[in-house]
Amino acid sequence: MGTRIIVMAAGKGKRMGADVAKPLVEIASRPMIEHLLDGIEDSGIDSRPIVIVAPDTIEDFNTICADRCEYSVQAEQLGTGNAVSCAQDAANDAERIIVLNGDHPFISGETLNKLNDLHAEHETAIAMITTKVPNYKKDYTTFKTWGRIVRDSTGRILAIREAKDASEEELDIKEVNPSLFAFSAQWLWEHLPEIKNKNASGEYYLTDLIEMAIEEGADIVTATADPFEVVGVNSPEDLAAAEKLLG
């Protein structure tokens, strides 16, 4: 089949002060995973997206999501690269893989189709959505910690620089990474095993694939979306802001 959508939803809700998985935290009286599944359904891309869950939360998700999705289990929290690899068997017949975060509740069907069409048009290893902010103040403070999109003079992506690793000059960049990717399935499954966990967290990061693609000379094609559509909900402050957006 054409495109499968994988939703990474195994994260805990501890930073949110919640005793449920983070994507099950409610916004406007509904778990945020439901808001995201609404957007996926509106896109018409994948009628049963693959939701990656922790072993102890699958029943909670099933109670809420029922038959709107299928599940893959991430046995240990070993990072986003590991999470996606847990869905390989379920998605093995796809030509293209879109990867979403379960704590990004506002992504629309229109943006998902924009990403899917962009990848299909260019037939490259990776297509991605970026977002641009006017500054990092007030309503845009949450974006300050996001990775910066570093481009050369022709507009080609050179790197995605995490904020903690960025120079002062790079921190001034207003184009940031919401981690919304479409991959060539063949390229993805070939390169996932090459990700290393030599970092402070000992985790396998999906974003390492960006660096691999750049080193191979592959073009990473991009489209943009509104910052408040692709914002993540990672803290009580983010949750309050999300409630305000939906209000």
Backbone as CSV, one residue per row, in Angstrom:
resi,resn,N_x,N_y,N_z,CA_x,CA_y,CA_z,C_x,C_y,C_z
1,MET,0.840,-1.201,0.000,0.000,0.000,0.000,0.871,1.244,0.000
2,GLY,0.246,2.415,-0.145,1.010,3.649,-0.280,1.674,4.114,1.002
3,THR,0.910,4.741,1.887,1.471,5.379,3.075,0.864,4.792,4.345
4,ARG,1.732,4.486,5.307,1.275,4.166,6.661,1.712,5.286,7.592
5,ILE,0.866,5.565,8.566,1.173,6.578,9.577,1.486,5.881,10.897
6,ILE,2.626,6.231,11.475,3.046,5.704,12.770,2.981,6.841,13.795
7,VAL,2.305,6.589,14.897,2.186,7.574,15.971,2.961,7.072,17.189
8,MET,3.957,7.827,17.604,4.746,7.446,18.778,4.004,7.905,20.040
9,ALA,3.561,6.935,20.838,2.690,7.268,21.973,3.062,6.502,23.239
10,ALA,4.316,6.070,23.348,4.725,5.264,24.504,5.246,6.102,25.663
11,GLY,5.318,7.418,25.472,5.868,8.273,26.514,4.977,8.370,27.738
12,LYS,5.605,8.543,28.884,4.873,8.688,30.140,4.436,10.137,30.333
13,GLY,3.467,10.341,31.211,2.948,11.688,31.459,3.466,12.322,32.729
14,LYS,4.646,11.890,33.189,5.151,12.350,34.485,5.393,13.857,34.522
15,ARG,5.985,14.391,33.439,6.244,15.841,33.405,4.955,16.641,33.437
16,MET,3.876,15.999,33.011,2.575,16.662,33.013,1.883,16.529,34.366
17,GLY,2.510,15.770,35.278,1.857,15.502,36.552,0.703,14.538,36.402
18,ALA,0.750,13.702,35.345,-0.350,12.787,35.058,0.051,11.356,35.394
19,ASP,-0.954,10.539,35.705,-0.679,9.126,35.983,-1.090,8.243,34.809
20,VAL,-1.218,8.847,33.633,-1.508,8.110,32.402,-0.442,8.439,31.378
21,ALA,-0.392,7.674,30.280,0.530,7.987,29.189,0.252,9.406,28.684
22,LYS,1.308,10.100,28.281,1.157,11.508,27.903,0.076,11.749,26.845
23,PRO,-0.009,10.920,25.774,-1.044,11.174,24.764,-2.475,10.957,25.256
24,LEU,-2.625,10.388,26.461,-3.959,10.183,27.028,-4.377,11.321,27.957
25,VAL,-3.471,12.285,28.183,-3.827,13.476,28.955,-4.889,14.254,28.182
26,GLU,-5.889,14.747,28.881,-7.021,15.388,28.205,-6.770,16.863,27.905
27,ILE,-7.228,17.258,26.726,-7.309,18.658,26.324,-8.750,18.877,25.857
28,ALA,-9.406,19.877,26.412,-10.807,20.143,26.075,-11.667,18.885,26.259
29,SER,-11.425,18.201,27.381,-12.223,17.046,27.814,-12.054,15.803,26.946
30,ARG,-11.016,15.780,26.092,-10.739,14.591,25.281,-9.239,14.316,25.304
31,PRO,-8.834,13.037,25.382,-7.408,12.725,25.317,-6.789,13.292,24.044
32,MET,-5.549,13.796,24.157,-4.953,14.438,22.978,-4.769,13.473,21.815
33,ILE,-4.617,12.171,22.087,-4.507,11.206,20.987,-5.773,11.206,20.135
34,GLU,-6.929,11.466,20.742,-8.175,11.518,19.962,-8.171,12.693,19.001
35,HIS,-7.681,13.828,19.464,-7.594,14.995,18.571,-6.694,14.675,17.373
36,LEU,-5.561,14.020,17.634,-4.639,13.667,16.558,-5.268,12.657,15.606
37,LEU,-5.957,11.654,16.142,-6.611,10.661,15.279,-7.686,11.302,14.411
38,ASP,-8.323,12.352,14.915,-9.297,13.089,14.092,-8.608,13.665,12.855
39,GLY,-7.434,14.277,13.065,-6.692,14.851,11.947,-6.266,13.788,10.950
40,ILE,-5.829,12.633,11.459,-5.413,11.535,10.580,-6.599,11.029,9.773
41,GLU,-7.742,10.867,10.423,-8.939,10.422,9.696,-9.329,11.429,8.626
42,ASP,-9.248,12.717,8.955,-9.599,13.758,7.978,-8.703,13.705,6.748
43,SER,-7.453,13.252,6.941,-6.512,13.207,5.813,-6.875,12.120,4.813
44,GLY,-7.488,11.036,5.295,-7.814,9.907,4.419,-6.603,9.101,3.988
45,ILE,-5.442,9.346,4.608,-4.200,8.680,4.181,-4.128,7.246,4.675
46,ASP,-4.466,7.037,5.945,-4.314,5.719,6.570,-5.514,5.498,7.488
47,SER,-6.349,4.534,7.141,-7.585,4.327,7.900,-7.350,3.724,9.280
48,ARG,-6.196,3.066,9.464,-5.868,2.494,10.776,-4.386,2.737,11.074
49,PRO,-4.053,3.948,11.518,-2.658,4.250,11.821,-2.123,3.322,12.909
50,ILE,-0.804,3.170,12.930,-0.138,2.313,13.910,0.290,3.180,15.090
51,VAL,-0.248,2.892,16.261,0.091,3.641,17.468,1.045,2.799,18.309
52,ILE,2.206,3.363,18.608,3.223,2.652,19.387,3.023,2.978,20.864
53,VAL,2.793,1.940,21.666,2.473,2.124,23.072,3.431,1.318,23.950
54,ALA,3.454,1.647,25.224,4.194,0.856,26.204,3.361,-0.362,26.593
55,PRO,3.997,-1.438,27.053,3.254,-2.663,27.370,2.139,-2.446,28.394
56,ASP,2.373,-1.545,29.353,1.390,-1.363,30.428,0.308,-0.344,30.113
57,THR,0.310,0.204,28.895,-0.717,1.201,28.562,-1.622,0.779,27.420
58,ILE,-1.361,-0.369,26.804,-2.133,-0.750,25.622,-3.629,-0.865,25.939
59,GLU,-3.972,-1.361,27.116,-5.392,-1.474,27.464,-6.035,-0.109,27.617
60,ASP,-5.288,0.851,28.190,-5.824,2.208,28.332,-6.099,2.826,26.967
61,PHE,-5.149,2.654,26.037,-5.348,3.185,24.692,-6.521,2.499,24.001
62,ASN,-6.606,1.191,24.161,-7.661,0.440,23.491,-9.040,0.872,23.981
63,THR,-9.133,1.188,25.261,-10.402,1.653,25.820,-10.839,2.956,25.165
64,ILE,-9.861,3.832,24.903,-10.166,5.156,24.359,-10.237,5.151,22.835
65,CYS,-9.298,4.472,22.191,-9.184,4.543,20.723,-9.955,3.434,20.014
66,ALA,-10.248,2.358,20.740,-10.997,1.226,20.176,-10.389,0.783,18.855
67,ASP,-11.193,0.740,17.796,-10.708,0.204,16.519,-10.257,1.307,15.555
68,ARG,-9.943,2.482,16.071,-9.489,3.573,15.210,-8.041,3.384,14.774
69,CYS,-7.327,2.446,15.379,-5.911,2.259,15.060,-5.523,0.828,15.367
70,GLU,-4.293,0.464,15.007,-3.700,-0.784,15.468,-2.485,-0.432,16.305
71,TYR,-1.955,-1.411,17.019,-0.912,-1.121,17.991,0.357,-1.918,17.735
72,SER,1.485,-1.263,18.032,2.766,-1.955,18.186,3.280,-1.581,19.569
73,VAL,3.991,-2.513,20.199,4.438,-2.299,21.570,5.934,-2.030,21.604
74,GLN,6.318,-0.950,22.278,7.723,-0.654,22.550,8.021,-1.168,23.957
75,ALA,8.726,-2.267,24.035,8.928,-2.950,25.321,9.721,-2.098,26.310
76,GLU,10.725,-1.371,25.810,11.528,-0.495,26.660,11.584,0.894,26.041
77,GLN,11.711,1.901,26.892,11.786,3.282,26.413,13.213,3.581,25.956
78,LEU,13.513,3.224,24.704,14.879,3.362,24.185,14.987,4.444,23.117
79,GLY,14.027,5.358,23.089,14.116,6.476,22.169,13.205,6.345,20.963
80,THR,13.125,7.437,20.197,12.193,7.512,19.082,12.579,6.604,17.919
81,GLY,13.886,6.441,17.691,14.321,5.532,16.630,13.903,4.104,16.932
82,ASN,14.093,3.701,18.182,13.669,2.378,18.605,12.152,2.228,18.504
83,ALA,11.420,3.273,18.873,9.952,3.221,18.811,9.468,2.912,17.398
84,VAL,10.003,3.625,16.426,9.568,3.412,15.044,9.939,2.010,14.562
85,SER,11.093,1.515,14.977,11.491,0.166,14.550,10.516,-0.894,15.060
86,CYS,9.835,-0.612,16.176,8.862,-1.569,16.728,7.642,-1.735,15.823
87,ALA,7.436,-0.802,14.896,6.277,-0.861,14.004,6.625,-1.409,12.621
88,GLN,7.858,-1.858,12.423,8.272,-2.269,11.079,7.426,-3.418,10.544
89,ASP,7.200,-4.438,11.347,6.413,-5.578,10.865,5.011,-5.148,10.451
90,ALA,4.413,-4.251,11.231,3.049,-3.804,10.938,2.983,-2.948,9.679
91,ALA,4.098,-2.263,9.365,4.097,-1.316,8.243,4.926,-1.793,7.058
92,ASN,5.260,-3.064,7.026,6.243,-3.564,6.072,5.797,-3.494,4.613
93,ASP,4.509,-3.352,4.370,4.038,-3.319,2.977,3.889,-1.893,2.452
94,ALA,4.267,-0.895,3.246,4.095,0.502,2.833,5.250,0.985,1.977
95,GLU,4.963,1.910,1.094,6.002,2.576,0.292,6.548,3.796,1.022
96,ARG,5.709,4.363,1.889,6.049,5.625,2.552,5.571,5.543,3.995
97,ILE,6.358,6.130,4.908,6.018,6.140,6.326,5.985,7.585,6.820
98,ILE,4.859,7.984,7.398,4.772,9.269,8.086,4.841,8.991,9.584
99,VAL,5.705,9.722,10.276,5.884,9.534,11.716,5.404,10.784,12.453
100,LEU,4.518,10.561,13.426,3.952,11.648,14.226,4.191,11.374,15.708
101,ASN,4.127,12.445,16.501,4.200,12.315,17.949,2.788,12.339,18.533
102,GLY,2.545,11.458,19.490,1.215,11.369,20.082,0.829,12.561,20.924
103,ASP,1.795,13.438,21.229,1.485,14.625,22.029,1.407,15.892,21.175
104,HIS,1.129,15.715,19.868,0.899,16.843,18.957,-0.557,16.786,18.499
105,PRO,-1.474,17.319,19.291,-2.900,17.067,19.059,-3.557,17.866,17.943
106,PHE,-2.898,18.904,17.433,-3.590,19.839,16.543,-3.310,19.636,15.053
107,ILE,-2.545,18.620,14.692,-2.148,18.460,13.288,-3.366,18.113,12.434
108,SER,-3.526,18.847,11.364,-4.721,18.726,10.523,-4.522,17.729,9.389
109,GLY,-5.638,17.257,8.859,-5.591,16.403,7.680,-4.965,17.117,6.501
110,GLU,-5.197,18.413,6.408,-4.632,19.204,5.302,-3.100,19.188,5.350
111,THR,-2.524,19.371,6.529,-1.067,19.364,6.658,-0.497,17.981,6.394
112,LEU,-1.174,16.934,6.857,-0.714,15.573,6.592,-0.717,15.282,5.096
113,ASN,-1.737,15.754,4.388,-1.774,15.558,2.941,-0.694,16.384,2.239
114,LYS,-0.420,17.565,2.761,0.657,18.384,2.202,1.991,17.639,2.306
115,LEU,2.231,17.025,3.468,3.472,16.277,3.682,3.528,15.037,2.804
116,ASN,2.437,14.307,2.748,2.377,13.081,1.948,2.590,13.381,0.465
117,ASP,1.930,14.419,-0.022,2.049,14.795,-1.439,3.452,15.309,-1.763
118,LEU,4.045,16.038,-0.820,5.400,16.558,-1.014,6.388,15.414,-1.200
119,HIS,6.281,14.400,-0.353,7.188,13.262,-0.464,6.952,12.494,-1.754
120,ALA,5.689,12.296,-2.104,5.369,11.552,-3.330,5.875,12.287,-4.567
121,GLU,5.792,13.603,-4.550,6.216,14.410,-5.704,7.722,14.355,-5.915
122,HIS,8.481,14.380,-4.811,9.939,14.491,-4.921,10.645,13.143,-4.852
123,GLU,9.968,12.121,-4.355,10.543,10.765,-4.280,11.946,10.792,-3.664
124,THR,12.079,11.478,-2.553,13.352,11.589,-1.858,13.319,10.754,-0.578
125,ALA,14.446,10.695,0.131,14.501,9.886,1.351,13.570,10.439,2.427
126,ILE,13.591,11.763,2.597,12.841,12.383,3.689,12.182,13.676,3.205
127,ALA,10.917,13.831,3.565,10.237,15.121,3.472,9.820,15.494,4.886
128,MET,9.749,16.779,5.172,9.386,17.170,6.535,8.645,18.500,6.547
129,ILE,7.889,18.686,7.610,7.240,19.965,7.863,8.123,20.755,8.823
130,THR,8.344,22.014,8.508,9.002,22.914,9.459,7.994,23.995,9.841
131,THR,8.363,24.804,10.812,7.510,25.940,11.147,8.388,27.148,11.438
132,LYS,7.841,28.321,11.207,8.592,29.561,11.395,7.882,30.425,12.430
133,VAL,8.676,30.959,13.353,8.130,31.812,14.400,8.689,33.223,14.250
134,PRO,7.949,34.236,14.685,8.462,35.611,14.568,9.530,35.919,15.611
135,ASN,9.448,35.222,16.760,10.397,35.434,17.860,10.205,34.286,18.844
136,TYR,10.902,34.360,19.963,10.778,33.311,20.984,10.247,33.890,22.299
137,LYS,9.359,34.866,22.173,8.804,35.550,23.342,7.316,35.214,23.505
138,LYS,6.815,35.428,24.705,5.392,35.292,25.030,4.821,33.978,24.525
139,ASP,3.859,34.020,23.603,3.203,32.800,23.131,4.157,31.854,22.413
140,TYR,5.304,32.357,21.993,6.256,31.538,21.223,7.412,31.013,22.080
141,THR,7.340,31.205,23.389,8.430,30.790,24.271,8.723,29.299,24.157
142,THR,7.671,28.485,24.019,7.855,27.025,23.994,8.741,26.570,22.842
143,PHE,8.788,27.363,21.765,9.568,26.970,20.585,11.072,27.218,20.766
144,LYS,11.432,27.900,21.832,12.834,28.250,22.065,13.713,27.011,22.198
145,THR,13.150,25.921,22.703,13.929,24.701,22.940,13.946,23.772,21.735
146,TRP,13.282,24.141,20.637,13.200,23.271,19.465,14.475,23.354,18.635
147,GLY,14.722,22.307,17.867,15.874,22.288,16.977,15.739,23.311,15.866
148,ARG,16.856,23.958,15.516,16.852,24.979,14.458,17.162,24.329,13.103
149,ILE,16.502,24.823,12.059,16.743,24.353,10.697,17.855,25.209,10.096
150,VAL,19.008,24.601,9.896,20.169,25.317,9.357,20.247,25.051,7.856
151,ARG,20.220,26.118,7.061,20.247,26.004,5.595,21.462,26.727,5.028
152,ASP,21.859,26.325,3.806,22.929,27.056,3.124,22.326,28.190,2.310
153,SER,23.158,28.879,1.552,22.705,30.064,0.818,21.699,29.732,-0.275
154,THR,21.624,28.459,-0.684,20.658,28.051,-1.708,19.353,27.543,-1.093
155,GLY,19.313,27.473,0.240,18.111,26.996,0.906,18.131,25.520,1.247
156,ARG,19.209,24.835,0.891,19.295,23.400,1.186,19.582,23.185,2.672
157,ILE,18.925,22.207,3.291,19.150,21.928,4.708,20.540,21.333,4.915
158,LEU,21.274,21.947,5.828,22.601,21.459,6.193,22.562,20.640,7.484
159,ALA,21.642,21.005,8.377,21.571,20.331,9.675,20.288,20.733,10.385
160,ILE,19.886,19.894,11.328,18.893,20.292,12.323,19.655,20.344,13.641
161,ARG,19.864,21.548,14.136,20.717,21.737,15.304,19.839,21.861,16.557
162,GLU,19.996,20.907,17.460,19.251,20.983,18.714,19.648,22.264,19.450
163,ALA,18.684,22.867,20.131,18.918,24.166,20.764,20.100,24.116,21.727
164,LYS,20.230,23.017,22.450,21.311,22.917,23.444,22.689,22.835,22.789
165,ASP,22.732,22.496,21.505,23.999,22.374,20.781,24.246,23.547,19.840
166,ALA,23.312,24.477,19.765,23.377,25.539,18.762,24.264,26.705,19.217
167,SER,24.889,27.333,18.238,25.663,28.550,18.510,24.687,29.714,18.707
168,GLU,25.218,30.845,19.183,24.371,32.032,19.361,23.722,32.429,18.039
169,GLU,24.506,32.351,16.974,23.987,32.710,15.646,22.862,31.759,15.233
170,GLU,23.058,30.466,15.474,22.039,29.479,15.105,20.778,29.625,15.955
171,LEU,20.941,30.015,17.217,19.775,30.200,18.075,18.862,31.316,17.577
172,ASP,19.406,32.225,16.769,18.593,33.313,16.207,17.726,32.851,15.039
173,ILE,17.993,31.658,14.516,17.199,31.138,13.396,15.747,30.959,13.850
174,LYS,14.813,31.391,13.024,13.400,31.352,13.404,12.639,30.183,12.775
175,GLU,13.334,29.360,12.000,12.700,28.165,11.433,13.098,26.975,12.300
176,VAL,12.096,26.236,12.812,12.372,25.165,13.776,11.710,23.855,13.347
177,ASN,12.117,22.794,14.042,11.732,21.432,13.673,10.657,20.876,14.608
178,PRO,9.433,20.654,14.099,8.389,20.046,14.926,8.379,18.524,14.907
179,SER,9.362,17.923,14.235,9.472,16.449,14.151,8.240,15.834,13.483
180,LEU,8.016,16.252,12.262,6.892,15.763,11.459,7.461,15.329,10.109
181,PHE,7.686,14.011,9.957,8.477,13.490,8.844,7.703,12.496,7.986
182,ALA,8.059,12.480,6.700,7.655,11.399,5.787,8.931,10.780,5.230
183,PHE,9.019,9.467,5.326,10.212,8.743,4.882,9.877,7.793,3.732
184,SER,10.823,7.605,2.828,10.771,6.446,1.947,10.889,5.223,2.843
185,ALA,9.915,4.314,2.766,9.920,3.161,3.679,11.194,2.335,3.518
186,GLN,11.588,2.089,2.284,12.784,1.282,2.056,14.009,1.943,2.679
187,TRP,14.144,3.242,2.468,15.280,3.973,3.032,15.222,3.936,4.554
188,LEU,14.050,4.138,5.128,13.886,4.147,6.581,14.307,2.824,7.207
189,TRP,13.784,1.703,6.672,14.080,0.403,7.288,15.548,0.012,7.104
190,GLU,16.165,0.497,6.017,17.593,0.218,5.818,18.470,1.003,6.795
191,HIS,18.044,2.221,7.145,18.904,3.101,7.933,18.613,3.082,9.427
192,LEU,17.432,2.683,9.840,17.128,2.650,11.278,18.152,1.842,12.080
193,PRO,18.589,0.667,11.588,19.562,-0.106,12.375,20.917,0.578,12.518
194,GLU,21.162,1.615,11.707,22.451,2.314,11.771,22.496,3.391,12.858
195,ILE,21.342,3.706,13.440,21.315,4.721,14.501,22.053,4.202,15.729
196,LYS,22.893,5.044,16.290,23.649,4.688,17.491,23.030,5.377,18.714
197,ASN,23.317,4.827,19.878,22.790,5.442,21.109,23.899,6.066,21.950
198,LYS,24.900,6.611,21.254,26.023,7.238,21.966,25.667,8.685,22.308
199,ASN,24.803,8.837,23.281,24.393,10.151,23.761,24.110,10.054,25.254
200,ALA,23.860,11.196,25.859,23.711,11.234,27.320,22.553,10.367,27.811
201,SER,21.530,10.206,26.989,20.352,9.438,27.405,20.459,7.952,27.080
202,GLY,21.454,7.589,26.256,21.575,6.193,25.842,20.405,5.738,24.986
203,GLU,19.808,6.680,24.238,18.630,6.378,23.429,18.947,6.474,21.938
204,TYR,18.068,5.879,21.134,18.194,5.901,19.677,17.242,6.970,19.136
205,TYR,17.806,8.023,18.580,17.003,9.165,18.162,16.673,9.104,16.671
206,LEU,15.391,9.208,16.365,14.949,9.201,14.966,15.574,10.340,14.181
207,THR,15.777,11.478,14.821,16.325,12.642,14.121,17.756,12.427,13.632
208,ASP,18.450,11.394,14.127,19.779,11.080,13.585,19.706,10.715,12.105
209,LEU,18.526,10.290,11.655,18.360,9.939,10.240,18.516,11.163,9.340
210,ILE,18.210,12.344,9.868,18.363,13.569,9.082,19.835,13.764,8.721
211,GLU,20.684,13.599,9.717,22.117,13.743,9.481,22.615,12.699,8.485
212,MET,22.118,11.473,8.594,22.510,10.425,7.642,22.131,10.811,6.221
213,ALA,20.906,11.301,6.050,20.452,11.685,4.706,21.302,12.812,4.141
214,ILE,21.620,13.790,4.981,22.440,14.922,4.535,23.831,14.440,4.138
215,GLU,24.423,13.542,4.931,25.752,13.014,4.620,25.760,12.228,3.317
216,GLU,24.632,11.603,2.993,24.526,10.862,1.731,24.278,11.774,0.530
217,GLY,24.042,13.057,0.823,23.772,13.998,-0.256,22.326,14.030,-0.697
218,ALA,21.448,13.420,0.096,20.017,13.413,-0.244,19.406,14.768,0.083
219,ASP,18.531,15.251,-0.788,17.811,16.487,-0.505,16.672,16.188,0.467
220,ILE,16.530,17.029,1.479,15.394,16.933,2.394,14.429,18.048,2.010
221,VAL,13.285,17.666,1.483,12.329,18.661,0.995,11.397,19.044,2.140
222,THR,10.966,20.305,2.149,10.186,20.806,3.273,8.969,21.600,2.812
223,ALA,7.989,21.641,3.699,6.860,22.557,3.598,6.642,23.115,4.998
224,THR,5.897,24.185,5.122,5.709,24.797,6.431,4.267,24.673,6.906
225,ALA,4.104,24.763,8.218,2.774,24.778,8.834,2.784,25.829,9.935
226,ASP,1.614,26.239,10.342,1.471,27.235,11.406,2.060,26.702,12.716
227,PRO,2.801,27.523,13.453,3.419,27.043,14.690,2.432,26.400,15.664
228,PHE,1.243,26.981,15.784,0.318,26.487,16.799,-0.457,25.258,16.343
229,GLU,-0.279,24.874,15.080,-0.819,23.586,14.634,0.121,22.450,15.002
230,VAL,1.411,22.704,14.963,2.394,21.632,15.156,3.029,21.655,16.541
231,VAL,2.501,22.476,17.430,3.066,22.579,18.775,2.839,21.281,19.552
232,GLY,3.812,20.924,20.377,3.681,19.748,21.224,3.210,20.131,22.616
233,VAL,2.703,19.146,23.347,2.228,19.376,24.714,3.086,18.525,25.647
234,ASN,4.065,19.156,26.276,5.062,18.421,27.060,5.119,18.810,28.527
235,SER,4.351,19.814,28.921,4.429,20.309,30.289,3.073,20.879,30.687
236,PRO,2.848,21.114,31.982,1.593,21.762,32.396,1.382,23.113,31.720
237,GLU,2.486,23.833,31.476,2.367,25.131,30.802,1.881,24.953,29.362
238,ASP,2.434,23.938,28.675,1.989,23.650,27.316,0.520,23.242,27.308
239,LEU,0.127,22.476,28.301,-1.268,22.016,28.394,-2.216,23.211,28.559
240,ALA,-1.836,24.125,29.409,-2.661,25.326,29.612,-2.776,26.125,28.324
241,ALA,-1.646,26.233,27.591,-1.661,26.964,26.312,-2.539,26.255,25.294
242,ALA,-2.488,24.913,25.287,-3.301,24.125,24.352,-4.791,24.286,24.648
243,GLU,-5.127,24.280,25.921,-6.524,24.493,26.317,-7.007,25.854,25.814
244,LYS,-6.122,26.848,25.916,-6.462,28.198,25.449,-6.683,28.218,23.947
245,LEU,-5.836,27.460,23.198,-5.979,27.408,21.739,-7.317,26.799,21.337
246,LEU,-7.716,25.748,22.050,-8.969,25.075,21.721,-10.179,25.831,22.259
247,GLY,-9.929,26.670,23.251,-11.030,27.425,23.842,-11.533,28.500,22.913
